[in-house]
Amino acid sequence: MFKRILVANRGEIAQRVIRACREMGIESVAVYSEADADSPHLKGADHTVCVGGGKSAQSYLNMPAILQAASQTEAKAIHPGYGFLAENALFADQCQQGKFTFIGPPAQVIRLMGDKATARRTMKAAGLPVVPGTEGIVSNCDEALSVAREMGFPVLLKATAGGGGKGMRICRDEQSFAANFEQATMEAGKAFGNAGLYLEKFIEDGRHIEFQFMADGFGNVVHFGERECSVQRSHQKLVEESPSTVVDEATRRDLGARVCDGVRAIGYVGAGTMEFLRAPDGSLFFMEVNTRLQVEHPVTEMVTGFDLVQEQIRVAANGPLTMKQEDVELTGHAIECRVNAEDPFDGFRPCPGLVERFEPPTEVANVTVRVDTHVESGYRIPVFYDSMICKLIVSAADREAARKGMIAALETFVVEGIKTTIPIHLRILQEPDFISGNYDTGLIGRMLGS
């Protein structure tokens, strides 16, 4: 096992990894930017190193600085968390070259799954159903439009190197296609350094279902069931839950087995998530593999009882999985709300600044409450980074108890000095379609009339 792990991230996920290290008796190294010099998560680390300026490119994306920090603190492994360098194959390569263990899948797997068009072909060959679309990237707008006509509108333009909704456009007719193609191409090139697009049939009223899995270096793969992530704004998730209200045990068992087969076929090692789009008729189509830990991993931990971060670390240390598929059972129901420093009634405008008072809930009757955050009263949220400040997770014996428990938890959550997404979460949880479990990715748009 590792003696010391460097956490190449910040905020809530850095604190989460530091906690896992402490529970395993492993020392942690927290890197930080100049803007994060007073971040509360640094208090929990055994060692801290400043790696550059406030902008991400100067610090959390600064590979030489992070590798130098690992070297000077004699850390033997690097945990990238999510975001920043977590799915950067070059960084994984450089870790290996520097004789540091990258706590994530091999670089070649990150590359394979990082190109969405290649991932589609790979998983289709492994027997997973894919959304009808092009086999690879389209070379120009005319070719893409010709394919769209054959496929039938609406269609979805997607960046092959994409993520987070960038480089993605819904095209409902020929008239808007050229403008959407140009916008998606420009956005993809700017965001990912790769302007390539591919085309998929757009499934109306779809639901976002994803399977959490873990693989070790000995060919063992286990899935931990599914999460429902359909409550989204501009392809950014707001609420996640497990299990999904529309996935039965037979589907979970069958698709989960195929997920494991697909993952095993590409030599995956570590934690990952396979994402699917569910059509209104119940068909499930492969979308992509996220080669990292997900923001929403706590809902899976709450219903399975397994610590995914600790398992990541064990697998990275060349250990076998500590569980078999038959050990994984989904018990009860869990819901997670991402609390962001945003004004949900002003276009979700980011609201960095001084958090004058921060008092998350600790106990709610008949449910289990978990709070993953690095924020405390008196903390000033920097302007440079993602706006998420907390993940509030509630689990209970059944979905309705979890839903009501989450409402109670949100109602007692005190945040002063900044605006947050708590009000929109309360609306979502009391929306009739969410209460019934009969919702899709268009829920937020219908709620806000957009």
C-alpha positions in Angstrom: 0.0 0.0 0.0 1.1 3.6 -0.6 2.6 5.5 2.3 1.7 9.0 0.8 -0.7 10.1 -1.9 -0.8 13.5 -3.6 -4.3 14.8 -4.4 -4.1 16.7 -7.6 -7.4 18.6 -7.1 -9.1 21.1 -4.9 -12.2 21.7 -2.8 -14.8 19.1 -2.0 -13.3 16.2 -4.0 -9.8 16.9 -2.6 -11.3 16.7 0.9 -13.1 13.5 0.0 -9.8 11.8 -1.1 -7.9 13.1 1.9 -10.5 11.6 4.2 -10.2 8.2 2.5 -6.4 8.4 2.8 -6.7 9.2 6.5 -9.1 6.3 7.1 -6.6 3.9 5.3 -3.6 5.2 7.3 -2.1 6.9 4.3 -0.5 10.3 4.4 -2.0 12.9 2.0 -0.4 15.8 0.1 -2.8 18.6 -0.9 -1.7 20.9 -3.7 -3.3 24.4 -4.0 -3.3 27.5 -6.1 -2.6 31.0 -4.7 -6.4 31.6 -4.9 -7.0 28.5 -2.7 -4.3 29.3 0.0 -7.1 29.7 2.6 -9.2 26.8 1.5 -10.5 24.8 4.5 -9.7 21.4 2.8 -6.0 22.1 3.3 -6.4 21.6 7.1 -7.0 17.9 6.7 -3.9 17.1 4.7 -0.6 16.0 6.1 1.4 18.1 3.7 0.5 21.1 1.4 2.2 22.5 -1.6 1.4 25.6 -3.6 1.6 24.8 -7.4 0.9 28.2 -9.0 -1.5 31.1 -9.6 -5.2 31.2 -9.4 -6.0 30.3 -12.9 -6.4 26.6 -13.5 -3.7 26.6 -16.2 -1.2 28.0 -13.8 -1.9 25.5 -11.0 -4.3 22.5 -11.2 -3.6 22.0 -14.9 0.1 22.6 -14.5 1.5 19.1 -14.9 5.2 19.9 -14.3 4.3 21.7 -11.0 2.1 18.9 -9.8 4.7 16.3 -10.6 7.4 18.4 -8.9 5.2 18.6 -5.8 4.8 14.8 -5.8 8.6 14.4 -6.1 9.5 16.9 -3.4 7.0 15.4 -0.9 8.0 11.8 -1.9 4.4 10.9 -2.7 4.3 7.6 -4.6 0.8 8.0 -6.1 -1.4 10.8 -7.5 -5.2 10.9 -7.2 -6.6 13.3 -9.8 -10.2 13.4 -8.4 -12.5 14.5 -11.2 -12.2 17.4 -13.6 -8.8 19.1 -14.2 -6.3 16.3 -15.1 -8.5 13.3 -14.2 -9.1 12.2 -17.8 -5.8 13.5 -19.3 -4.0 10.7 -20.9 -0.8 12.7 -21.2 -0.7 13.3 -17.5 -1.3 9.6 -16.8 1.7 8.9 -19.1 3.9 11.5 -17.4 3.0 10.0 -14.0 4.2 6.6 -15.2 7.4 8.1 -16.6 8.0 9.8 -13.3 7.4 6.5 -11.5 4.3 7.8 -9.8 1.2 5.6 -9.7 -1.8 7.4 -11.4 -4.9 6.4 -9.5 -7.0 5.9 -12.6 -7.2 3.8 -15.7 -4.2 3.3 -18.0 -3.4 6.2 -20.4 -4.3 4.1 -23.5 -7.7 3.4 -22.1 -8.3 7.1 -21.3 -7.4 7.9 -24.9 -9.6 5.2 -26.3 -12.6 6.3 -24.3 -11.8 10.0 -24.5 -12.6 10.0 -28.2 -16.3 9.6 -28.2 -16.6 8.4 -31.7 -14.0 5.7 -31.1 -15.7 4.8 -27.8 -19.0 4.3 -29.7 -17.3 1.9 -32.2 -15.5 0.0 -29.4 -18.5 -0.6 -27.2 -20.7 -1.4 -30.2 -18.1 -4.1 -31.1 -18.3 -5.3 -27.5 -22.1 -5.9 -27.9 -23.5 -2.8 -26.3 -26.3 -0.9 -28.0 -25.5 2.5 -29.3 -27.6 5.4 -30.4 -28.0 5.4 -34.3 -25.3 7.8 -35.7 -22.1 8.1 -37.7 -19.3 5.6 -37.2 -16.7 8.3 -36.9 -16.4 12.1 -37.2 -17.9 13.9 -40.1 -15.5 15.8 -42.3 -17.6 18.9 -43.1 -21.0 20.5 -42.8 -22.3 19.1 -46.1 -21.5 15.6 -45.2 -23.1 16.0 -41.8 -26.2 17.5 -43.3 -26.5 14.6 -45.8 -26.3 12.1 -42.9 -28.9 14.1 -40.9 -31.3 14.0 -43.8 -31.0 10.2 -44.1 -31.3 9.8 -40.3 -34.2 12.2 -40.0 -34.4 15.2 -37.7 -33.9 16.0 -34.9 -30.2 15.0 -34.6 -27.5 15.8 -32.2 -24.1 17.2 -33.1 -21.5 16.1 -30.5 -17.8 16.9 -30.1 -15.7 13.7 -30.3 -13.4 15.0 -27.5 -16.3 16.5 -25.6 -17.8 16.5 -22.2 -19.9 18.7 -19.9 -22.2 19.7 -22.8 -19.6 21.6 -24.7 -19.5 21.3 -28.5 -23.0 19.8 -28.5 -26.0 21.1 -30.4 -29.5 19.8 -31.1 -30.6 20.4 -34.7 -34.3 20.2 -35.4 -34.3 21.2 -39.0 -32.2 21.9 -42.1 -32.5 25.6 -41.7 -30.6 25.8 -38.4 -28.1 23.0 -39.2 -25.3 25.0 -40.7 -25.2 27.6 -37.9 -25.3 24.8 -35.3 -22.5 22.9 -37.0 -20.3 26.1 -37.1 -21.0 26.9 -33.4 -20.4 23.3 -32.2 -17.1 23.1 -34.2 -15.8 26.4 -32.8 -16.8 25.5 -29.3 -15.2 22.0 -29.5 -12.0 23.4 -30.9 -11.8 26.1 -28.2 -12.7 23.8 -25.3 -10.8 20.6 -26.3 -8.3 21.5 -29.0 -10.2 19.1 -31.2 -13.0 20.4 -33.4 -14.1 17.0 -34.7 -17.9 16.3 -34.5 -20.0 13.2 -35.0 -23.7 12.9 -35.4 -26.3 11.0 -33.4 -30.1 10.6 -33.7 -31.6 12.9 -31.0 -33.9 11.0 -28.7 -36.7 13.2 -27.4 -37.7 12.8 -23.8 -34.7 10.7 -23.0 -33.4 9.8 -19.5 -29.8 9.7 -18.4 -28.9 6.4 -16.8 -25.3 5.5 -15.8 -23.6 2.4 -14.3 -20.8 2.6 -11.8 -18.1 0.0 -12.2 -14.7 -0.9 -10.7 -12.0 -3.1 -12.3 -8.7 -4.4 -11.0 -5.5 -5.5 -12.7 -6.5 -9.2 -12.6 -9.4 -9.1 -15.0 -12.1 -8.7 -12.3 -14.9 -6.2 -12.9 -17.9 -5.4 -10.7 -20.7 -3.0 -11.3 -22.6 -1.2 -8.5 -25.9 -0.7 -10.2 -27.2 2.4 -11.8 -27.8 6.0 -11.1 -30.4 8.3 -12.6 -29.0 11.6 -13.6 -31.8 13.1 -15.8 -32.3 16.3 -13.8 -30.0 18.5 -15.8 -29.5 22.1 -17.0 -27.5 22.5 -20.2 -26.2 19.0 -19.8 -25.0 19.7 -16.3 -26.4 17.4 -13.6 -28.2 18.9 -10.7 -29.9 16.0 -8.9 -28.9 12.3 -9.0 -30.5 9.2 -7.4 -30.0 5.5 -7.1 -31.6 3.3 -8.0 -33.5 4.6 -11.0 -37.3 4.4 -11.0 -37.3 2.9 -14.5 -34.6 0.2 -14.2 -35.8 -3.2 -13.0 -33.7 -5.9 -11.5 -33.6 -8.0 -14.8 -32.4 -5.0 -16.8 -29.9 -4.1 -14.1 -28.5 -7.6 -14.1 -28.4 -8.0 -17.9 -27.0 -4.5 -18.8 -24.6 -4.5 -15.8 -23.1 -7.8 -17.1 -22.6 -6.3 -20.5 -21.0 -3.2 -19.0 -18.5 -5.4 -17.2 -17.8 -7.4 -20.4 -17.2 -4.1 -22.3 -14.9 -2.7 -19.6 -13.0 -6.0 -19.4 -12.5 -6.0 -23.2 -10.5 -2.8 -23.2 -8.2 -3.6 -20.2 -9.8 -1.1 -17.9 -8.4 -0.7 -14.3 -9.9 1.5 -11.7 -13.2 3.3 -11.2 -15.4 4.4 -14.1 -18.9 5.1 -15.2 -20.7 3.9 -18.4 -23.5 6.3 -19.4 -26.6 5.4 -21.3 -29.5 7.3 -22.8 -32.9 5.7 -22.2 -35.5 6.2 -24.9 -39.3 6.5 -24.0 -39.8 3.0 -25.2 -37.3 1.7 -22.6 -34.4 1.1 -25.0 -31.0 1.9 -23.4 -28.2 3.2 -25.7 -24.5 3.6 -24.8 -23.3 7.2 -24.8 -19.8 7.3 -23.3 -17.4 6.1 -20.6 -16.2 8.5 -18.0 -12.7 7.3 -17.1 -12.7 8.7 -13.5 -14.6 9.0 -10.3 -18.0 10.8 -10.8 -19.2 13.8 -8.8 -22.3 11.7 -7.9 -20.5 8.6 -6.6 -21.9 9.1 -3.0 -25.4 8.0 -4.0 -23.9 4.6 -5.1 -21.9 4.4 -1.9 -25.0 5.1 0.2 -27.1 2.3 -1.4 -24.3 -0.3 -1.7 -22.2 0.4 1.4 -18.9 0.3 -0.5 -16.3 3.1 -0.3 -15.4 3.7 -3.9 -12.4 6.0 -3.2 -10.8 3.5 -0.9 -11.4 0.8 -3.5 -9.8 3.0 -6.2 -6.7 3.3 -4.0 -6.5 -0.5 -3.3 -6.8 -1.3 -7.0 -4.1 1.3 -7.9 -1.8 -0.4 -5.4 -2.2 -3.6 -7.5 -4.6 -5.2 -5.1 -7.6 -7.3 -6.2 -11.2 -6.1 -5.8 -12.4 -6.7 -2.3 -15.9 -7.6 -3.5 -17.5 -9.9 -6.0 -20.6 -9.2 -8.1 -22.8 -11.3 -5.8 -21.7 -9.1 -2.8 -23.3 -6.0 -4.4 -26.8 -5.3 -3.4 -28.8 -2.0 -3.7 -30.5 -1.3 -0.4 -32.9 1.6 0.1 -32.7 4.8 -1.9 -30.3 7.7 -2.1 -30.7 11.2 -3.6 -27.9 13.8 -4.1 -28.3 17.5 -4.7 -25.4 19.5 -6.0 -25.4 22.8 -4.2 -23.8 25.4 -6.5 -22.9 29.1 -5.8 -25.3 30.2 -8.6 -28.5 32.2 -8.9 -30.9 29.7 -10.5 -33.4 32.5 -11.2 -30.9 34.6 -13.1 -29.7 32.1 -15.7 -27.7 30.2 -13.1 -25.3 33.1 -12.9 -22.2 32.2 -10.8 -22.1 33.9 -7.4 -18.6 33.7 -6.0 -17.8 35.8 -2.8 -17.8 35.6 0.9 -19.8 32.9 2.6 -20.9 34.7 5.7 -22.7 31.7 7.2 -22.6 28.1 6.3 -24.6 25.6 8.3 -25.4 22.4 6.4 -27.9 19.9 8.0 -26.6 17.2 10.2 -29.6 15.2 11.2 -33.1 14.6 9.7 -35.6 12.2 11.2 -35.8 8.7 9.5 -33.0 9.4 7.0 -29.2 9.3 6.8 -27.7 12.7 5.9 -24.2 13.0 4.3 -22.6 16.3 3.4 -19.5 16.4 1.2 -18.1 19.9 1.2 -14.9 22.0 1.9 -16.8 25.2 2.6 -17.3 26.7 6.1 -18.4 30.1 7.4 -16.0 32.9 6.5 -14.7 31.1 3.3 -14.4 33.2 0.2 -15.3 31.4 -3.0 -12.8 32.1 -5.7 -13.9 33.3 -9.2 -11.7 30.8 -11.1 -13.3 27.5 -10.6 -16.4 25.4 -10.8 -19.3 26.8 -8.8 -20.2 23.6 -6.8 -19.7 24.2 -3.1 -21.4 21.2 -1.5 -23.0 17.8 -2.2 -26.0 17.0 0.0 -26.9 13.3 0.0 -29.8 11.7 1.8 -30.6 8.0 2.0 -33.7 6.2 3.4 -35.5 2.9 3.2 -37.4 4.0 0.1 -37.5 6.8 -2.5 -40.4 8.7 -1.0 -38.8 8.8 2.4 -35.5 9.9 0.8 -37.3 12.6 -1.2 -39.1 14.0 1.9 -35.9 13.8 3.9 -34.0 15.7 1.3 -36.6 18.5 1.4 -36.3 18.7 5.1 -32.5 18.8 4.9 -32.6 21.6 2.3 -35.0 23.6 4.3 -32.6 23.6 7.3 -29.5 24.3 5.1 -28.3 27.8 6.0 -26.1 29.7 3.5 -25.7 33.4 3.8 -23.7 35.9 1.8 -24.1 34.3 -1.6 -26.9 32.9 -3.7 -27.2 29.1 -4.2 -29.2 26.5 -6.1 -31.0 25.4 -2.9 -34.3 27.1 -4.0 -34.4 25.3 -7.3 -33.6 21.9 -5.7 -36.7 22.4 -3.4 -38.8 23.1 -6.5 -37.5 20.0 -8.3 -38.2 17.7 -5.4 -41.8 18.9 -5.2 -42.4 18.8 -9.0 -45.2 16.2 -9.7 -43.1 14.5 -12.5 -40.2 14.1 -10.1 -42.4 12.8 -7.3 -43.8 10.2 -9.6 -40.4 9.3 -10.9 -41.7 9.9 -14.5 -39.3 12.6 -15.6 -36.6 13.1 -18.3 -33.7 15.5 -19.2 -36.2 18.2 -20.2 -37.6 18.6 -16.7 -35.7 21.8 -15.8 -36.5 23.4 -19.1 -40.2 22.8 -18.6 -40.0 24.1 -15.0 -38.3 27.3 -16.0 -40.1 27.7 -19.3 -36.9 27.6 -21.3 
